[in-house]
């Protein structure tokens, strides 16, 4: 057996090393080989459908790019498929491998470490031209998996210090800015040269075609771009507060005009995500998005990583626009594929079973419950506000404060003079609605409470940022009516359609219609009011838990 044959044979052994390596971080998630192959199957099926059944893996001219390769799994699996598919076209194994690796398979590493890992996965050596590499035609160590350290371009700096330039001249260096390409915070990433900058080459340019020409040659046109980009740029406090960047990779890849584009990205873009409004609108309106496969629980495709809101992958088809085949995975069940128009609403309703219910509600054309709600931090008191007397009744010049310490609800007294925002709500009846609802529960068990129990708040009361306010209301009876409505599964189901994370700000109530506040609302009355069928009611109740009374 030749060295090349031995190299490829090793990949058939168990376990596959790329199923065993740990992720570097939640921002840079390694793609499991099985999931990468699902995406490649989707590309191959689309290629065959538009090429009279042709096998993409038997075409020696097709070029593939993973512009943010990490483990190298996509490039490795593509190489393996081409090696089998081109056996008749190029019978000699070494000649075939050299052709594939020099002419068809290309990658851009996101860090120095992952570029070495990717080369080892693809070439069986971290040196593309090394003695152990299965490719024999490269003249340098990089081969077609490129990586060089890039620097952020800082703008909007508000402070400066004096430093010496290369010639020893004193110059101003501005601080406190952000990167013009990815919005990375300068105070984190303007750092020692021995540390990674995370200035990803693919998105740190105004002219991606020129960048690709620099890396791989002027005549480079990719037929397929595929991969799993970095998800966010750390610096906003962690989790969903960090700046999302995956959409920048999607937009940049589209500018390269490949025939097919497939990426796996977080699903938060469908209904939320900081700074993703424009991307969401463009993506939902793009008829070239022909396949969308959505996983509510990210642990289905990525067992070792928790990604709030789930993940999805898509297929973008340059030459064949139309409706999108959508598949939704939830609690072990698959719904679809089903042909859908993605931009029927301003956000994407993930579960197609919910669409008919939503249409019925929206047809009524009633005022939105969102109009009854305050914005974030309703009285200007942050979640960690502590300038109050705990467990005290409000006295002269004070109002009652509702707050949380951890997950425990507490009350106290605070000076009325400290309240400068929404003062018209202080002396009215109202409800305090928790700003943070459940999220993980739905992903793991299939049912969800969606909202935390509301608090009926009497005149002379305020709250911290833990809550948003529903009001003002004219009486305690009206407040009790609104509370009954918030407890219904019907309302919480409509909220769940716009709520993709734990945050439940006023915008997630946009599709909830207002009611008359003269009765106690129950689901049966609401189902009848909006023509919800028994099957639709059963669906709602299969995913929304009843809200049990709690000690207020």
TITOR-219635 format. One record per residue (C-alpha): x, z, y; residue in one letter. Coordinates in steps of 0.001 Angstrom, whole numbers. Layout:
N
<u=X	w=Z	v=Y	drendren=A>
...
END
This chain:
552
<u=0	w=0	v=0	drendren=X>
<u=1333	w=-959	v=3459	drendren=X>
<u=1677	w=1524	v=6309	drendren=X>
<u=-1307	w=-78	v=8039	drendren=X>
<u=-3408	w=200	v=4904	drendren=X>
<u=-2332	w=3800	v=4481	drendren=X>
<u=-3248	w=4595	v=8070	drendren=X>
<u=-6758	w=3288	v=7649	drendren=X>
<u=-7204	w=4843	v=4219	drendren=X>
<u=-6495	w=8278	v=5619	drendren=X>
<u=-9661	w=8083	v=7688	drendren=X>
<u=-11752	w=7994	v=4555	drendren=X>
<u=-10616	w=11470	v=3541	drendren=X>
<u=-12598	w=14642	v=4178	drendren=X>
<u=-12838	w=16370	v=6480	drendren=X>
<u=-12586	w=13967	v=9394	drendren=X>
<u=-10371	w=15745	v=11923	drendren=X>
<u=-12612	w=14609	v=14804	drendren=X>
<u=-15477	w=16628	v=13324	drendren=X>
<u=-13328	w=19763	v=13420	drendren=X>
<u=-11632	w=19899	v=16810	drendren=X>
<u=-13025	w=22260	v=19421	drendren=X>
<u=-14247	w=21067	v=22795	drendren=X>
<u=-11929	w=21601	v=25745	drendren=X>
<u=-14879	w=22714	v=27902	drendren=X>
<u=-18592	w=22141	v=28421	drendren=X>
<u=-17644	w=19548	v=31053	drendren=X>
<u=-15574	w=17455	v=28646	drendren=X>
<u=-17458	w=17394	v=25374	drendren=X>
<u=-15987	w=15663	v=22338	drendren=X>
<u=-18454	w=13318	v=20664	drendren=X>
<u=-19015	w=13893	v=16923	drendren=X>
<u=-18197	w=10745	v=14891	drendren=X>
<u=-21717	w=10550	v=13424	drendren=X>
<u=-23261	w=10499	v=16892	drendren=X>
<u=-20754	w=7933	v=18158	drendren=X>
<u=-21743	w=5726	v=15249	drendren=X>
<u=-25432	w=6002	v=16149	drendren=X>
<u=-24599	w=4644	v=19575	drendren=X>
<u=-22482	w=1866	v=18078	drendren=X>
<u=-25335	w=947	v=15726	drendren=X>
<u=-27633	w=638	v=18745	drendren=X>
<u=-25184	w=-1737	v=20416	drendren=X>
<u=-24759	w=-3779	v=17230	drendren=X>
<u=-28518	w=-4105	v=16735	drendren=X>
<u=-29002	w=-5317	v=20307	drendren=X>
<u=-26148	w=-7796	v=19964	drendren=X>
<u=-27642	w=-9214	v=16748	drendren=X>
<u=-31122	w=-9427	v=18276	drendren=X>
<u=-29816	w=-11610	v=21092	drendren=X>
<u=-27280	w=-13633	v=19132	drendren=X>
<u=-29374	w=-15050	v=16266	drendren=X>
<u=-28389	w=-12197	v=13992	drendren=X>
<u=-24661	w=-12436	v=14681	drendren=X>
<u=-22463	w=-9513	v=13644	drendren=X>
<u=-20635	w=-8124	v=16663	drendren=X>
<u=-17956	w=-6701	v=14354	drendren=X>
<u=-17131	w=-10190	v=13062	drendren=X>
<u=-16443	w=-11615	v=16513	drendren=X>
<u=-12723	w=-11686	v=17432	drendren=X>
<u=-13443	w=-12280	v=21125	drendren=X>
<u=-15612	w=-9249	v=21938	drendren=X>
<u=-13879	w=-6699	v=24178	drendren=X>
<u=-14719	w=-2997	v=24185	drendren=X>
<u=-13864	w=-324	v=26771	drendren=X>
<u=-14198	w=3446	v=26656	drendren=X>
<u=-13358	w=4286	v=30292	drendren=X>
<u=-13271	w=8042	v=29740	drendren=X>
<u=-11870	w=8452	v=26275	drendren=X>
<u=-11176	w=11978	v=25039	drendren=X>
<u=-10816	w=12277	v=21270	drendren=X>
<u=-10728	w=8485	v=20893	drendren=X>
<u=-13672	w=8573	v=18498	drendren=X>
<u=-15456	w=5531	v=19966	drendren=X>
<u=-12283	w=3449	v=19957	drendren=X>
<u=-11419	w=4566	v=16444	drendren=X>
<u=-14848	w=3745	v=15026	drendren=X>
<u=-14921	w=385	v=16821	drendren=X>
<u=-11493	w=-427	v=15371	drendren=X>
<u=-12625	w=540	v=11889	drendren=X>
<u=-15736	w=-1644	v=12107	drendren=X>
<u=-13794	w=-4614	v=13453	drendren=X>
<u=-11196	w=-4213	v=10716	drendren=X>
<u=-13913	w=-4669	v=8110	drendren=X>
<u=-15886	w=-7281	v=10042	drendren=X>
<u=-12949	w=-9591	v=10784	drendren=X>
<u=-11557	w=-9642	v=7238	drendren=X>
<u=-12682	w=-13236	v=6656	drendren=X>
<u=-11675	w=-14417	v=10148	drendren=X>
<u=-8185	w=-12859	v=9989	drendren=X>
<u=-7312	w=-12192	v=6312	drendren=X>
<u=-3903	w=-10584	v=6885	drendren=X>
<u=-4475	w=-6873	v=7536	drendren=X>
<u=-1520	w=-6321	v=9876	drendren=X>
<u=-2304	w=-9423	v=11889	drendren=X>
<u=-5956	w=-8331	v=12048	drendren=X>
<u=-5107	w=-4801	v=13206	drendren=X>
<u=-2711	w=-6095	v=15861	drendren=X>
<u=-5316	w=-8522	v=17148	drendren=X>
<u=-7991	w=-5818	v=17374	drendren=X>
<u=-5808	w=-3232	v=19068	drendren=X>
<u=-4138	w=-5597	v=21546	drendren=X>
<u=-7028	w=-7942	v=22355	drendren=X>
<u=-10304	w=-6098	v=21751	drendren=X>
<u=-10101	w=-2309	v=22090	drendren=X>
<u=-9286	w=-598	v=25391	drendren=X>
<u=-9525	w=2930	v=26767	drendren=X>
<u=-8817	w=5007	v=29865	drendren=X>
<u=-7817	w=8609	v=29179	drendren=X>
<u=-9324	w=11362	v=31323	drendren=X>
<u=-6375	w=13752	v=30989	drendren=X>
<u=-2829	w=13512	v=29678	drendren=X>
<u=-3735	w=15613	v=26630	drendren=X>
<u=-6774	w=13556	v=25695	drendren=X>
<u=-4866	w=10293	v=26170	drendren=X>
<u=-2384	w=11472	v=23519	drendren=X>
<u=-5243	w=12538	v=21260	drendren=X>
<u=-6994	w=9189	v=21705	drendren=X>
<u=-3836	w=7227	v=20911	drendren=X>
<u=-3283	w=9301	v=17802	drendren=X>
<u=-6876	w=8596	v=16725	drendren=X>
<u=-6613	w=4850	v=17343	drendren=X>
<u=-2959	w=4016	v=16656	drendren=X>
<u=-2244	w=6909	v=14267	drendren=X>
<u=540	w=7824	v=16709	drendren=X>
<u=674	w=9259	v=20197	drendren=X>
<u=3146	w=6450	v=20945	drendren=X>
<u=1430	w=3057	v=20708	drendren=X>
<u=4825	w=1407	v=20071	drendren=X>
<u=6223	w=4185	v=17915	drendren=X>
<u=7435	w=3783	v=14330	drendren=X>
<u=4277	w=5366	v=12901	drendren=X>
<u=1837	w=3310	v=14958	drendren=X>
<u=-397	w=951	v=12973	drendren=X>
<u=-92	w=-1497	v=15891	drendren=X>
<u=3126	w=-3492	v=15850	drendren=X>
<u=2809	w=-5598	v=18987	drendren=X>
<u=2878	w=-3108	v=21853	drendren=X>
<u=5909	w=-2902	v=24099	drendren=X>
<u=5121	w=491	v=25687	drendren=X>
<u=3897	w=3893	v=24637	drendren=X>
<u=437	w=3550	v=26228	drendren=X>
<u=-760	w=492	v=24384	drendren=X>
<u=-4293	w=-168	v=25571	drendren=X>
<u=-5139	w=3515	v=26104	drendren=X>
<u=-4115	w=3998	v=29729	drendren=X>
<u=-3506	w=7226	v=31560	drendren=X>
<u=-1620	w=8136	v=34709	drendren=X>
<u=-2081	w=11163	v=36905	drendren=X>
<u=-4377	w=10405	v=39839	drendren=X>
<u=-4865	w=12395	v=43032	drendren=X>
<u=-8065	w=13216	v=44892	drendren=X>
<u=-8549	w=11828	v=48388	drendren=X>
<u=-9523	w=14782	v=50558	drendren=X>
<u=-11946	w=14370	v=53462	drendren=X>
<u=-13932	w=16668	v=55765	drendren=X>
<u=-11266	w=19381	v=55880	drendren=X>
<u=-12149	w=22091	v=58388	drendren=X>
<u=-8848	w=23982	v=58504	drendren=X>
<u=-5216	w=22952	v=58561	drendren=X>
<u=-1722	w=24283	v=57980	drendren=X>
<u=1711	w=22935	v=58912	drendren=X>
<u=3806	w=21591	v=56048	drendren=X>
<u=6911	w=19438	v=55723	drendren=X>
<u=6571	w=15820	v=54594	drendren=X>
<u=9051	w=14000	v=52333	drendren=X>
<u=11406	w=13452	v=55259	drendren=X>
<u=11275	w=17067	v=56379	drendren=X>
<u=9020	w=16390	v=59352	drendren=X>
<u=6377	w=18937	v=60232	drendren=X>
<u=2843	w=17575	v=59679	drendren=X>
<u=-679	w=18947	v=59535	drendren=X>
<u=-2343	w=19322	v=56158	drendren=X>
<u=-6095	w=19790	v=56262	drendren=X>
<u=-7757	w=22252	v=53892	drendren=X>
<u=-11264	w=23097	v=52757	drendren=X>
<u=-12323	w=19492	v=52212	drendren=X>
<u=-13761	w=17624	v=49268	drendren=X>
<u=-12848	w=14453	v=47398	drendren=X>
<u=-14391	w=11313	v=48894	drendren=X>
<u=-15019	w=9912	v=45410	drendren=X>
<u=-16224	w=12840	v=43263	drendren=X>
<u=-16818	w=15677	v=45799	drendren=X>
<u=-14338	w=17937	v=43984	drendren=X>
<u=-13597	w=21042	v=46096	drendren=X>
<u=-10119	w=20929	v=47589	drendren=X>
<u=-9593	w=24678	v=47289	drendren=X>
<u=-9689	w=24323	v=43488	drendren=X>
<u=-8093	w=20960	v=42753	drendren=X>
<u=-5426	w=20596	v=45452	drendren=X>
<u=-2925	w=22415	v=43272	drendren=X>
<u=368	w=22480	v=41409	drendren=X>
<u=1562	w=19160	v=40015	drendren=X>
<u=1852	w=20640	v=36529	drendren=X>
<u=-1929	w=21108	v=36336	drendren=X>
<u=-4531	w=18430	v=35684	drendren=X>
<u=-6220	w=17119	v=38808	drendren=X>
<u=-9309	w=15799	v=36987	drendren=X>
<u=-9227	w=12889	v=39420	drendren=X>
<u=-10638	w=10426	v=36927	drendren=X>
<u=-9214	w=6939	v=37438	drendren=X>
<u=-12456	w=5141	v=36639	drendren=X>
<u=-14391	w=6623	v=39563	drendren=X>
<u=-11568	w=7212	v=42048	drendren=X>
<u=-11603	w=3737	v=43520	drendren=X>
<u=-13752	w=1670	v=45857	drendren=X>
<u=-13106	w=-1480	v=43816	drendren=X>
<u=-13457	w=-902	v=40090	drendren=X>
<u=-12841	w=-4563	v=39194	drendren=X>
<u=-9513	w=-4457	v=41003	drendren=X>
<u=-8650	w=-1180	v=39247	drendren=X>
<u=-9376	w=-2669	v=35815	drendren=X>
<u=-7313	w=-5745	v=36690	drendren=X>
<u=-4391	w=-3456	v=37576	drendren=X>
<u=-4659	w=-1656	v=34246	drendren=X>
<u=-5422	w=-4430	v=31782	drendren=X>
<u=-4978	w=-7812	v=33495	drendren=X>
<u=-6761	w=-10055	v=35965	drendren=X>
<u=-8883	w=-11859	v=33382	drendren=X>
<u=-10322	w=-8727	v=31809	drendren=X>
<u=-14100	w=-8849	v=31336	drendren=X>
<u=-15566	w=-6321	v=28934	drendren=X>
<u=-18532	w=-7184	v=26735	drendren=X>
<u=-19273	w=-3568	v=25761	drendren=X>
<u=-18568	w=-364	v=27697	drendren=X>
<u=-19342	w=2767	v=25729	drendren=X>
<u=-18482	w=6465	v=25779	drendren=X>
<u=-19179	w=10016	v=26835	drendren=X>
<u=-18110	w=10741	v=30454	drendren=X>
<u=-17209	w=14091	v=32025	drendren=X>
<u=-20432	w=15770	v=33109	drendren=X>
<u=-19640	w=17827	v=36175	drendren=X>
<u=-16948	w=18850	v=38631	drendren=X>
<u=-16405	w=22594	v=38647	drendren=X>
<u=-16606	w=24426	v=41936	drendren=X>
<u=-20232	w=25184	v=42694	drendren=X>
<u=-20468	w=28488	v=40905	drendren=X>
<u=-20780	w=27340	v=37319	drendren=X>
<u=-23394	w=25687	v=35137	drendren=X>
<u=-26003	w=23547	v=36851	drendren=X>
<u=-24696	w=24649	v=40278	drendren=X>
<u=-21583	w=22546	v=39760	drendren=X>
<u=-21579	w=18995	v=41091	drendren=X>
<u=-22737	w=16429	v=38542	drendren=X>
<u=-20426	w=13421	v=38240	drendren=X>
<u=-21633	w=11644	v=35100	drendren=X>
<u=-23890	w=9381	v=37160	drendren=X>
<u=-20824	w=8135	v=39053	drendren=X>
<u=-19396	w=6806	v=35786	drendren=X>
<u=-22691	w=5096	v=34935	drendren=X>
<u=-22855	w=3383	v=38320	drendren=X>
<u=-19202	w=2367	v=38180	drendren=X>
<u=-19566	w=881	v=34697	drendren=X>
<u=-22547	w=-1190	v=35815	drendren=X>
<u=-20383	w=-2667	v=38602	drendren=X>
<u=-18102	w=-4102	v=35899	drendren=X>
<u=-21073	w=-6163	v=34690	drendren=X>
<u=-20606	w=-5727	v=30929	drendren=X>
<u=-23046	w=-7382	v=28564	drendren=X>
<u=-23934	w=-3973	v=27107	drendren=X>
<u=-23383	w=-447	v=28407	drendren=X>
<u=-24070	w=2716	v=26418	drendren=X>
<u=-23303	w=6296	v=27444	drendren=X>
<u=-24310	w=9782	v=26396	drendren=X>
<u=-25096	w=11995	v=29402	drendren=X>
<u=-27002	w=15223	v=30161	drendren=X>
<u=-30777	w=14753	v=30460	drendren=X>
<u=-31012	w=16785	v=33674	drendren=X>
<u=-31101	w=13578	v=35717	drendren=X>
<u=-34622	w=12884	v=34412	drendren=X>
<u=-36260	w=15543	v=36557	drendren=X>
<u=-33618	w=17431	v=38528	drendren=X>
<u=-29924	w=17865	v=39009	drendren=X>
<u=-28109	w=18440	v=42266	drendren=X>
<u=-27575	w=15182	v=44163	drendren=X>
<u=-29168	w=13020	v=41457	drendren=X>
<u=-32331	w=11888	v=43270	drendren=X>
<u=-31006	w=8464	v=44264	drendren=X>
<u=-29473	w=7870	v=40838	drendren=X>
<u=-32722	w=8860	v=39110	drendren=X>
<u=-34735	w=6439	v=41230	drendren=X>
<u=-32305	w=3574	v=40602	drendren=X>
<u=-32007	w=4252	v=36878	drendren=X>
<u=-35747	w=4581	v=36241	drendren=X>
<u=-36375	w=1365	v=38136	drendren=X>
<u=-33676	w=-602	v=36300	drendren=X>
<u=-35382	w=-2887	v=33765	drendren=X>
<u=-32019	w=-3501	v=32094	drendren=X>
<u=-32213	w=-8	v=30512	drendren=X>
<u=-33653	w=-1073	v=27155	drendren=X>
<u=-33065	w=1972	v=24911	drendren=X>
<u=-33269	w=5662	v=25782	drendren=X>
<u=-32787	w=8309	v=23083	drendren=X>
<u=-33406	w=11843	v=24354	drendren=X>
<u=-32583	w=15163	v=22665	drendren=X>
<u=-34235	w=18219	v=24187	drendren=X>
<u=-31818	w=20494	v=22342	drendren=X>
<u=-28240	w=19361	v=22952	drendren=X>
<u=-27154	w=21152	v=19778	drendren=X>
<u=-28831	w=18431	v=17710	drendren=X>
<u=-26094	w=15890	v=18549	drendren=X>
<u=-23496	w=18450	v=19741	drendren=X>
<u=-23795	w=21480	v=17422	drendren=X>
<u=-21098	w=23561	v=19116	drendren=X>
<u=-22058	w=23053	v=22763	drendren=X>
<u=-24944	w=24373	v=24862	drendren=X>
<u=-26029	w=21891	v=27549	drendren=X>
<u=-29024	w=23107	v=29505	drendren=X>
<u=-31779	w=20488	v=29540	drendren=X>
<u=-30487	w=18510	v=26562	drendren=X>
<u=-28669	w=15189	v=26371	drendren=X>
<u=-29564	w=11542	v=25994	drendren=X>
<u=-27922	w=8210	v=25399	drendren=X>
<u=-29017	w=4845	v=26679	drendren=X>
<u=-28365	w=1150	v=26207	drendren=X>
<u=-28184	w=-1077	v=29280	drendren=X>
<u=-28571	w=-4796	v=28582	drendren=X>
<u=-27338	w=-7110	v=31319	drendren=X>
<u=-29005	w=-10305	v=30116	drendren=X>
<u=-32363	w=-9140	v=28772	drendren=X>
<u=-34467	w=-6934	v=31089	drendren=X>
<u=-37782	w=-5499	v=29935	drendren=X>
<u=-39517	w=-2302	v=28881	drendren=X>
<u=-37499	w=548	v=27397	drendren=X>
<u=-37713	w=1727	v=23794	drendren=X>
<u=-37822	w=5516	v=24200	drendren=X>
<u=-37235	w=8041	v=21432	drendren=X>
<u=-37669	w=11771	v=21955	drendren=X>
<u=-36210	w=14431	v=19651	drendren=X>
<u=-37796	w=17862	v=19860	drendren=X>
<u=-37730	w=20794	v=17444	drendren=X>
<u=-36677	w=18666	v=14517	drendren=X>
<u=-39308	w=15996	v=15171	drendren=X>
<u=-38812	w=12461	v=16403	drendren=X>
<u=-41429	w=10906	v=18688	drendren=X>
<u=-41049	w=7157	v=19015	drendren=X>
<u=-39459	w=4730	v=19522	drendren=X>
<u=-42163	w=3711	v=21944	drendren=X>
<u=-42035	w=1006	v=24606	drendren=X>
<u=-42371	w=2581	v=28053	drendren=X>
<u=-41962	w=1761	v=31718	drendren=X>
<u=-39517	w=4378	v=32948	drendren=X>
<u=-40615	w=4598	v=36596	drendren=X>
<u=-44344	w=5225	v=36197	drendren=X>
<u=-43704	w=8562	v=37914	drendren=X>
<u=-41011	w=9790	v=40287	drendren=X>
<u=-39388	w=11665	v=37404	drendren=X>
<u=-39238	w=10810	v=33712	drendren=X>
<u=-41807	w=12504	v=31466	drendren=X>
<u=-39769	w=13022	v=28334	drendren=X>
<u=-42563	w=13529	v=25797	drendren=X>
<u=-44837	w=10434	v=25656	drendren=X>
<u=-47689	w=12589	v=24316	drendren=X>
<u=-47902	w=14237	v=27728	drendren=X>
<u=-48386	w=11021	v=29689	drendren=X>
<u=-52126	w=10521	v=29015	drendren=X>
<u=-52834	w=14142	v=29974	drendren=X>
<u=-50887	w=13775	v=33194	drendren=X>
<u=-52712	w=10576	v=34077	drendren=X>
<u=-56063	w=12323	v=33734	drendren=X>
<u=-55006	w=15161	v=36015	drendren=X>
<u=-53517	w=12905	v=38667	drendren=X>
<u=-56557	w=10639	v=38711	drendren=X>
<u=-58555	w=13494	v=40267	drendren=X>
<u=-56423	w=13177	v=43420	drendren=X>
<u=-56547	w=16887	v=44260	drendren=X>
<u=-54230	w=18814	v=46574	drendren=X>
<u=-51045	w=20030	v=44922	drendren=X>
<u=-50387	w=23679	v=44116	drendren=X>
<u=-46929	w=23019	v=45551	drendren=X>
<u=-48487	w=23188	v=49022	drendren=X>
<u=-49423	w=26818	v=48421	drendren=X>
<u=-45852	w=27853	v=47606	drendren=X>
<u=-42920	w=28913	v=49753	drendren=X>
<u=-39439	w=27525	v=49492	drendren=X>
<u=-36417	w=29287	v=48075	drendren=X>
<u=-35523	w=32741	v=49492	drendren=X>
<u=-38997	w=33175	v=51029	drendren=X>
<u=-38182	w=36177	v=53245	drendren=X>
<u=-34488	w=35470	v=53770	drendren=X>
<u=-33398	w=38193	v=51315	drendren=X>
<u=-30899	w=37071	v=48688	drendren=X>
<u=-31213	w=38049	v=45036	drendren=X>
<u=-28414	w=40599	v=45430	drendren=X>
<u=-29881	w=42124	v=48624	drendren=X>
<u=-29333	w=45882	v=48428	drendren=X>
<u=-30162	w=47294	v=51869	drendren=X>
<u=-33345	w=49020	v=50725	drendren=X>
<u=-34465	w=52357	v=49347	drendren=X>
<u=-35285	w=52012	v=45685	drendren=X>
<u=-38499	w=53551	v=44262	drendren=X>
<u=-39600	w=54620	v=47726	drendren=X>
<u=-42986	w=54040	v=49329	drendren=X>
<u=-42917	w=52093	v=52539	drendren=X>
<u=-43095	w=54262	v=55625	drendren=X>
<u=-43418	w=53587	v=59308	drendren=X>
<u=-41598	w=50400	v=60267	drendren=X>
<u=-41063	w=49504	v=56614	drendren=X>
<u=-42589	w=47179	v=54023	drendren=X>
<u=-42607	w=47309	v=50243	drendren=X>
<u=-39899	w=45244	v=48571	drendren=X>
<u=-40139	w=43637	v=45136	drendren=X>
<u=-36743	w=42849	v=43618	drendren=X>
<u=-34890	w=42577	v=40331	drendren=X>
<u=-31819	w=44385	v=39077	drendren=X>
<u=-30643	w=42278	v=36169	drendren=X>
<u=-33821	w=41509	v=34258	drendren=X>
<u=-35604	w=44690	v=35362	drendren=X>
<u=-38256	w=44529	v=38070	drendren=X>
<u=-37850	w=47210	v=40734	drendren=X>
<u=-39624	w=48214	v=43932	drendren=X>
<u=-38489	w=49879	v=47086	drendren=X>
<u=-38864	w=50069	v=50851	drendren=X>
<u=-37117	w=47927	v=53450	drendren=X>
<u=-37216	w=47813	v=57218	drendren=X>
<u=-39759	w=45344	v=58555	drendren=X>
<u=-37333	w=44335	v=61304	drendren=X>
<u=-34989	w=42829	v=58688	drendren=X>
<u=-37564	w=40184	v=57810	drendren=X>
<u=-37102	w=37117	v=59996	drendren=X>
<u=-38487	w=34400	v=57732	drendren=X>
<u=-42123	w=33677	v=56775	drendren=X>
<u=-43335	w=36718	v=58656	drendren=X>
<u=-46909	w=35368	v=58462	drendren=X>
<u=-46870	w=36157	v=54737	drendren=X>
<u=-45937	w=39817	v=55089	drendren=X>
<u=-49410	w=41188	v=55810	drendren=X>
<u=-51387	w=38801	v=53615	drendren=X>
<u=-52419	w=38947	v=49983	drendren=X>
<u=-50113	w=36749	v=47919	drendren=X>
<u=-48376	w=36349	v=44592	drendren=X>
<u=-44696	w=36647	v=43827	drendren=X>
<u=-43815	w=34054	v=41192	drendren=X>
<u=-40458	w=34386	v=39382	drendren=X>
<u=-38051	w=31671	v=40475	drendren=X>
<u=-36356	w=31624	v=37089	drendren=X>
<u=-38394	w=30819	v=34012	drendren=X>
<u=-37579	w=30378	v=30371	drendren=X>
<u=-35575	w=27398	v=29172	drendren=X>
<u=-33607	w=27957	v=25997	drendren=X>
<u=-36726	w=29164	v=24149	drendren=X>
<u=-38270	w=25708	v=24099	drendren=X>
<u=-35069	w=24105	v=22871	drendren=X>
<u=-34662	w=26522	v=19968	drendren=X>
<u=-38212	w=27375	v=18861	drendren=X>
<u=-40286	w=24481	v=20136	drendren=X>
<u=-42609	w=26681	v=22210	drendren=X>
<u=-42096	w=27916	v=25730	drendren=X>
<u=-43493	w=30439	v=28175	drendren=X>
<u=-42231	w=28214	v=31061	drendren=X>
<u=-42898	w=30828	v=33787	drendren=X>
<u=-42373	w=34537	v=34083	drendren=X>
<u=-45479	w=36666	v=34763	drendren=X>
<u=-46489	w=36653	v=38456	drendren=X>
<u=-46991	w=39749	v=40600	drendren=X>
<u=-50023	w=40268	v=42818	drendren=X>
<u=-48508	w=41457	v=46079	drendren=X>
<u=-50496	w=43477	v=48571	drendren=X>
<u=-50351	w=43161	v=52374	drendren=X>
<u=-47228	w=44811	v=53752	drendren=X>
<u=-44909	w=43527	v=51018	drendren=X>
<u=-41966	w=41147	v=50676	drendren=X>
<u=-39595	w=40030	v=47916	drendren=X>
<u=-36035	w=38906	v=47330	drendren=X>
<u=-34890	w=35442	v=46303	drendren=X>
<u=-35833	w=36335	v=42727	drendren=X>
<u=-39323	w=35069	v=43560	drendren=X>
<u=-41158	w=32388	v=45485	drendren=X>
<u=-44477	w=33161	v=47177	drendren=X>
<u=-47947	w=31731	v=46568	drendren=X>
<u=-50009	w=32371	v=49679	drendren=X>
<u=-51260	w=33431	v=52108	drendren=X>
<u=-54512	w=34350	v=50367	drendren=X>
<u=-57600	w=35842	v=51988	drendren=X>
<u=-58348	w=38670	v=49571	drendren=X>
<u=-57309	w=40524	v=46469	drendren=X>
<u=-60009	w=38599	v=44572	drendren=X>
<u=-58376	w=35287	v=45555	drendren=X>
<u=-54994	w=36629	v=44473	drendren=X>
<u=-56449	w=37603	v=41097	drendren=X>
<u=-57927	w=34113	v=40730	drendren=X>
<u=-54545	w=32485	v=41428	drendren=X>
<u=-52881	w=34861	v=38989	drendren=X>
<u=-55319	w=33869	v=36244	drendren=X>
<u=-54517	w=30208	v=36931	drendren=X>
<u=-50764	w=30787	v=36715	drendren=X>
<u=-51244	w=32384	v=33320	drendren=X>
<u=-53066	w=29388	v=31822	drendren=X>
<u=-51296	w=27150	v=29366	drendren=X>
<u=-52695	w=24154	v=31269	drendren=X>
<u=-50819	w=25021	v=34471	drendren=X>
<u=-47626	w=25961	v=32679	drendren=X>
<u=-47763	w=22727	v=30680	drendren=X>
<u=-47895	w=20679	v=33890	drendren=X>
<u=-45008	w=22693	v=35314	drendren=X>
<u=-42979	w=22087	v=32149	drendren=X>
<u=-43098	w=18322	v=32694	drendren=X>
<u=-40998	w=18646	v=35861	drendren=X>
<u=-38943	w=21661	v=34816	drendren=X>
<u=-35768	w=20670	v=32992	drendren=X>
<u=-33758	w=23853	v=33568	drendren=X>
<u=-34536	w=27535	v=34077	drendren=X>
<u=-35104	w=27063	v=37808	drendren=X>
<u=-38774	w=26915	v=38822	drendren=X>
<u=-38733	w=26108	v=42516	drendren=X>
<u=-41844	w=24846	v=44264	drendren=X>
<u=-41182	w=21182	v=43417	drendren=X>
<u=-41901	w=21740	v=39718	drendren=X>
<u=-45537	w=22560	v=40650	drendren=X>
<u=-46096	w=19118	v=42241	drendren=X>
<u=-48392	w=17894	v=39476	drendren=X>
<u=-50410	w=21121	v=39319	drendren=X>
<u=-53736	w=20657	v=41151	drendren=X>
<u=-55115	w=23392	v=43361	drendren=X>
<u=-58428	w=24997	v=42366	drendren=X>
<u=-61082	w=27030	v=44124	drendren=X>
<u=-60047	w=30686	v=44141	drendren=X>
<u=-63451	w=32153	v=43340	drendren=X>
<u=-63223	w=32783	v=39594	drendren=X>
<u=-60985	w=33747	v=36714	drendren=X>
<u=-59499	w=30555	v=35323	drendren=X>
<u=-59155	w=29993	v=31572	drendren=X>
<u=-57857	w=27015	v=29650	drendren=X>
<u=-61215	w=26028	v=28195	drendren=X>
<u=-62653	w=25500	v=31686	drendren=X>
<u=-59635	w=23478	v=32781	drendren=X>
<u=-59669	w=21313	v=29663	drendren=X>
<u=-63327	w=20486	v=30324	drendren=X>
<u=-62699	w=19834	v=34026	drendren=X>
<u=-60009	w=17235	v=33342	drendren=X>
<u=-61377	w=15691	v=30154	drendren=X>
<u=-58650	w=17039	v=27884	drendren=X>
<u=-59512	w=16135	v=24292	drendren=X>
<u=-59281	w=18642	v=21425	drendren=X>
<u=-56164	w=16874	v=20145	drendren=X>
<u=-54565	w=17012	v=23595	drendren=X>
<u=-55488	w=20705	v=23946	drendren=X>
<u=-53936	w=21381	v=20551	drendren=X>
<u=-50772	w=19595	v=21675	drendren=X>
<u=-50554	w=21714	v=24835	drendren=X>
<u=-51055	w=24898	v=22865	drendren=X>
<u=-48484	w=23873	v=20266	drendren=X>
<u=-45701	w=23896	v=22878	drendren=X>
<u=-46861	w=26478	v=25471	drendren=X>
<u=-47060	w=30126	v=24494	drendren=X>
<u=-49879	w=32363	v=25720	drendren=X>
<u=-48784	w=34697	v=28513	drendren=X>
<u=-49400	w=38279	v=27530	drendren=X>
<u=-50168	w=40951	v=30173	drendren=X>
<u=-47162	w=42978	v=31277	drendren=X>
<u=-46703	w=46274	v=33034	drendren=X>
<u=-46312	w=45354	v=36694	drendren=X>
END
